[in-house]
Amino acid sequence: TCDRIKQSASGTKRRVFIVETMGGYCGYLASATALAVGADAAYIYEDPINIHDLTANVEHLTGKMKTTIQRGLVLRNEKCHQYYTTEFLYNLYSAEGKGVFDCRTNVLGHMQQGGSPTPFDRNFGTKLGVKAVQWLTEKLLECYRKGQVFANSPETACVLGMNRKALVFRPVTELKTETDFEHRMPKEQWWLRVRPLLKMLAKYQTHFDNYITGEVEHVNRRSLSVESGF
């Protein structure tokens, strides 16, 4: 959908679209989409913004309109800020860009959840289903004694997910300390480390000291697979 909006902005010169995405307080969807479509900015709750950030974005887009790429795309997570709403951003960009570019808004909403699943989604769903049934079968055999099922250990209530390309079961009691229940998201977001790439791809003036450094890790088949067969 954002690709189509970007094409629409390209067809009409000097136009900036502000697109509101869903996701609650979690900005993963807005950030991943911004990287995929080449957005100029993505506002999320985990990375607080202020008026200086907005000023820098407006100035960047104003300068961009003087080049051959005369269109802009800004993504906003639906709960990124209490006061910097989509309407506020629209009014700000319209006022500051008057005479240079015009502005439009689009609230995608739950339309993002529709559509046909991709081959990856179909494959992943099948693997999760098989893994879940196998786990249930094993736990029933372990917990079944004298005609009753005793499911009172932490390992009997788990969440299935992907960890380093392996499907892993994690007890709910372990996830309790890692979860922000108020905002319904993990306390530590791994994808925040790739957000600086947004500014680099949008050709902002950035410095490599702003990026998080990492370490080279030797990866082999065993280190990728926590459990064999998946």
KEPA-687846 format. One record per residue (C-alpha): residue number from 1; residue in three letters; x, y, z. Coordinates in Angstrom, 3 decimals, always signed. Example, Ala and Ser with C-alpha at 12.3 -4.5 7.8 and 13.67 -1.06 7.14 Angstrom:
2
   num   residu          x          y          z
     1      ALA    +12.300     -4.500     +7.800
     2      SER    +13.670     -1.060     +7.140
//
This chain:
230
   num   residu          x          y          z
     1      THR     +0.000     +0.000     +0.000
     2      CYS     +2.819     +2.410     +0.847
     3      ASP     +4.421     +1.603     -2.517
     4      ARG     +1.228     +2.748     -4.248
     5      ILE     +1.110     +5.927     -2.176
     6      LYS     +4.742     +6.584     -3.049
     7      GLN     +3.944     +6.132     -6.741
     8      SER     +1.061     +8.570     -6.373
     9      ALA     +3.415    +11.117     -4.836
    10      SER     +5.844    +10.581     -7.707
    11      GLY     +3.084    +11.202    -10.261
    12      THR     +2.263    +14.535     -8.636
    13      LYS     +5.385    +16.677     -8.285
    14      ARG     +6.295    +18.270     -4.958
    15      ARG     +3.951    +16.243     -2.768
    16      VAL     +4.529    +14.731     +0.675
    17      PHE     +2.364    +11.950     +2.085
    18      ILE     +1.987    +11.355     +5.822
    19      VAL     +0.847     +7.779     +6.384
    20      GLU     -0.424     +6.503     +9.739
    21      THR     +0.205     +2.820    +10.432
    22      MET     -1.269     +0.550    +13.058
    23      GLY     +0.673     -1.350    +15.721
    24      GLY     -0.360     +0.238    +19.016
    25      TYR     +2.718     +1.446    +20.867
    26      CYS     +5.046     -0.881    +18.962
    27      GLY     +6.811     +0.826    +16.071
    28      TYR     +8.108     -2.280    +14.321
    29      LEU     +5.562     -2.090    +11.502
    30      ALA     +6.257     +1.581    +10.801
    31      SER    +10.043     +1.102    +10.935
    32      ALA    +10.114     -2.036     +8.780
    33      THR     +7.790     -0.440     +6.229
    34      ALA     +9.883     +2.725     +6.137
    35      LEU    +12.993     +0.683     +5.361
    36      ALA    +11.185     -1.335     +2.703
    37      VAL     +9.663     +1.597     +0.806
    38      GLY    +12.409     +4.165     +1.367
    39      ALA    +10.485     +6.616     +3.544
    40      ASP    +11.983     +9.938     +4.579
    41      ALA    +11.045     +9.516     +8.256
    42      ALA     +9.236     +7.138    +10.598
    43      TYR     +7.884     +8.358    +13.931
    44      ILE     +7.493     +5.688    +16.620
    45      TYR     +6.850     +5.525    +20.369
    46      GLU    +10.166     +3.788    +21.194
    47      ASP    +12.195     +6.596    +19.606
    48      PRO    +10.732     +9.829    +21.065
    49      ILE    +10.600    +12.872    +18.810
    50      ASN    +10.582    +16.584    +19.557
    51      ILE     +9.983    +19.784    +17.633
    52      HIS    +13.646    +19.943    +16.602
    53      ASP    +13.355    +16.538    +14.922
    54      LEU    +10.257    +17.674    +13.058
    55      THR    +12.019    +20.854    +11.966
    56      ALA    +14.945    +18.835    +10.620
    57      ASN    +12.559    +16.573     +8.674
    58      VAL    +10.738    +19.529     +7.123
    59      GLU    +14.023    +21.159     +6.137
    60      HIS    +15.237    +17.871     +4.642
    61      LEU    +12.103    +17.525     +2.518
    62      THR    +12.290    +21.176     +1.469
    63      GLY    +15.806    +20.597     +0.182
    64      LYS    +14.777    +17.332     -1.442
    65      MET    +12.171    +19.112     -3.555
    66      LYS    +14.989    +21.042     -5.226
    67      THR    +16.453    +17.771     -6.575
    68      THR    +15.127    +15.387     -9.224
    69      ILE    +13.234    +13.342     -6.572
    70      GLN    +10.336    +15.661     -5.842
    71      ARG     +8.215    +13.550     -3.518
    72      GLY     +8.212    +12.592     +0.133
    73      LEU     +6.841     +9.861     +2.385
    74      VAL     +6.578    +10.085     +6.177
    75      LEU     +5.278     +7.219     +8.331
    76      ARG     +3.750     +7.659    +11.755
    77      ASN     +2.913     +4.923    +14.219
    78      GLU     -0.617     +5.446    +15.533
    79      LYS     +0.499     +5.981    +19.159
    80      CYS     +3.946     +7.439    +18.639
    81      HIS     +3.122    +10.663    +20.474
    82      GLN     +0.224    +12.032    +22.487
    83      TYR     +0.319    +15.500    +20.912
    84      TYR     +2.095    +15.063    +17.570
    85      THR     -0.905    +13.481    +15.922
    86      THR     -1.333    +12.801    +12.213
    87      GLU     -3.461    +15.925    +11.901
    88      PHE     -0.816    +17.996    +13.677
    89      LEU     +1.908    +16.704    +11.373
    90      TYR     -0.252    +17.437     +8.354
    91      ASN     -0.811    +21.021     +9.484
    92      LEU     +2.873    +21.476    +10.313
    93      TYR     +4.164    +20.123     +7.006
    94      SER     +1.504    +22.049     +5.060
    95      ALA     +2.376    +25.340     +6.757
    96      GLU     +6.163    +25.001     +6.644
    97      GLY     +6.190    +23.596     +3.125
    98      LYS     +3.794    +26.150     +1.681
    99      GLY     +4.976    +27.213     -1.747
   100      VAL     +7.490    +24.336     -1.889
   101      PHE     +5.345    +21.195     -1.564
   102      ASP     +1.809    +20.247     -0.648
   103      CYS     +0.827    +17.558     +1.834
   104      ARG     -1.661    +14.681     +2.008
   105      THR     -2.529    +12.169     +4.745
   106      ASN     -3.570     +8.545     +4.643
   107      VAL     -4.617     +6.391     +7.608
   108      LEU     -4.132     +2.762     +6.626
   109      GLY     -5.741     +1.256     +9.723
   110      HIS     -6.635     -2.437     +9.796
   111      MET     -6.461     -2.692     +6.029
   112      GLN     -2.846     -3.735     +6.690
   113      GLN     -4.054     -7.029     +8.134
   114      GLY     -5.845     -8.057     +4.965
   115      GLY     -4.598     -9.564     +1.746
   116      SER     -3.370    -12.988     +0.718
   117      PRO     -0.594    -14.601     +2.776
   118      THR     +2.837    -14.773     +1.173
   119      PRO     +4.640    -18.097     +0.555
   120      PHE     +6.701    -17.398     +3.694
   121      ASP     +3.512    -16.887     +5.739
   122      ARG     +2.029    -20.169     +4.488
   123      ASN     +5.233    -22.076     +5.178
   124      PHE     +5.674    -20.504     +8.589
   125      GLY     +2.078    -21.224     +9.575
   126      THR     +2.459    -24.896     +8.613
   127      LYS     +5.670    -25.243    +10.620
   128      LEU     +4.106    -23.604    +13.678
   129      GLY     +1.086    -25.900    +13.487
   130      VAL     +3.204    -29.060    +13.202
   131      LYS     +5.496    -27.943    +16.012
   132      ALA     +2.564    -27.098    +18.294
   133      VAL     +0.859    -30.475    +17.778
   134      GLN     +4.119    -32.336    +18.428
   135      TRP     +4.680    -30.338    +21.614
   136      LEU     +1.117    -30.969    +22.850
   137      THR     +1.487    -34.700    +22.199
   138      GLU     +4.765    -34.876    +24.103
   139      LYS     +3.418    -32.892    +27.063
   140      LEU     +0.294    -35.042    +27.296
   141      LEU     +2.430    -38.159    +27.491
   142      GLU     +4.652    -36.579    +30.152
   143      CYS     +1.833    -35.164    +32.289
   144      TYR     -0.680    -38.020    +32.005
   145      ARG     -0.773    -40.141    +35.167
   146      LYS     -3.539    -42.443    +36.407
   147      GLY     -6.171    -41.051    +34.069
   148      GLN     -5.445    -37.402    +34.813
   149      VAL     -3.316    -34.654    +33.259
   150      PHE     -1.119    -32.710    +35.713
   151      ALA     -0.184    -29.441    +33.996
   152      ASN     +1.167    -27.438    +36.940
   153      SER     +4.768    -26.822    +35.893
   154      PRO     +6.004    -23.693    +34.043
   155      GLU     +6.901    -25.796    +30.975
   156      THR     +3.240    -26.656    +30.392
   157      ALA     +2.281    -23.065    +29.466
   158      CYS     +4.543    -21.837    +26.682
   159      VAL     +4.680    -19.429    +23.767
   160      LEU     +5.995    -20.658    +20.424
   161      GLY     +8.144    -18.330    +18.382
   162      MET    +11.194    -18.024    +16.165
   163      ASN    +14.613    -17.429    +17.707
   164      ARG    +17.618    -17.295    +15.354
   165      LYS    +15.853    -19.314    +12.649
   166      ALA    +14.710    -21.977    +15.115
   167      LEU    +11.201    -22.538    +16.504
   168      VAL    +11.492    -22.402    +20.280
   169      PHE     +9.026    -22.785    +23.150
   170      ARG     +9.399    -20.282    +26.004
   171      PRO     +7.480    -20.625    +29.296
   172      VAL     +5.101    -17.733    +29.918
   173      THR     +6.655    -17.229    +33.368
   174      GLU    +10.017    -16.432    +31.747
   175      LEU     +8.489    -13.932    +29.326
   176      LYS     +6.825    -12.038    +32.176
   177      THR    +10.066    -10.256    +33.095
   178      GLU    +10.765     -9.357    +29.453
   179      THR     +7.331     -7.935    +28.595
   180      ASP     +5.950     -4.417    +28.916
   181      PHE     +2.335     -5.288    +29.672
   182      GLU     +1.173     -1.666    +29.772
   183      HIS     +2.196     -1.074    +26.153
   184      ARG     +1.862     -4.725    +25.025
   185      MET     +5.377     -5.147    +23.622
   186      PRO     +8.829     -6.502    +24.619
   187      LYS    +10.988     -4.352    +26.882
   188      GLU    +13.938     -4.816    +24.532
   189      GLN    +13.331     -4.358    +20.801
   190      TRP    +16.042     -5.906    +18.634
   191      TRP    +15.006     -4.009    +15.493
   192      LEU    +15.715     -0.586    +17.019
   193      ARG    +19.361     -1.103    +16.043
   194      VAL    +18.524     -0.875    +12.336
   195      ARG    +16.572     +2.389    +12.629
   196      PRO    +19.658     +4.559    +11.947
   197      LEU    +19.628     +3.054     +8.446
   198      LEU    +16.485     +5.069     +7.752
   199      LYS    +18.379     +8.347     +7.841
   200      MET    +21.249     +6.910     +5.853
   201      LEU    +18.964     +5.683     +3.051
   202      ALA    +17.014     +8.961     +3.094
   203      LYS    +20.355    +10.794     +2.619
   204      TYR    +20.366    +12.741     +5.852
   205      GLN    +23.659    +14.181     +7.107
   206      THR    +24.670    +11.424     +9.544
   207      HIS    +27.870    +10.188    +11.146
   208      PHE    +28.950     +6.594    +11.684
   209      ASP    +29.573     +7.288    +15.382
   210      ASN    +25.792     +7.428    +15.796
   211      TYR    +25.424     +3.776    +14.895
   212      ILE    +25.566     +0.842    +17.274
   213      THR    +28.689     -1.216    +16.819
   214      GLY    +28.572     -4.986    +16.800
   215      GLU    +30.852     -7.980    +16.974
   216      VAL    +31.566    -10.571    +14.327
   217      GLU    +30.156    -13.935    +15.333
   218      HIS    +30.992    -17.261    +13.741
   219      VAL    +27.736    -18.850    +12.583
   220      ASN    +27.271    -22.499    +11.696
   221      ARG    +24.363    -24.893    +11.381
   222      ARG    +24.507    -25.887    +15.039
   223      SER    +24.502    -22.315    +16.353
   224      LEU    +21.478    -21.440    +14.200
   225      SER    +19.375    -24.453    +15.232
   226      VAL    +18.350    -24.665    +18.867
   227      GLU    +16.417    -27.829    +18.136
   228      SER    +17.224    -30.285    +15.381
   229      GLY    +14.807    -30.696    +12.521
   230      PHE    +13.584    -27.076    +12.443
//
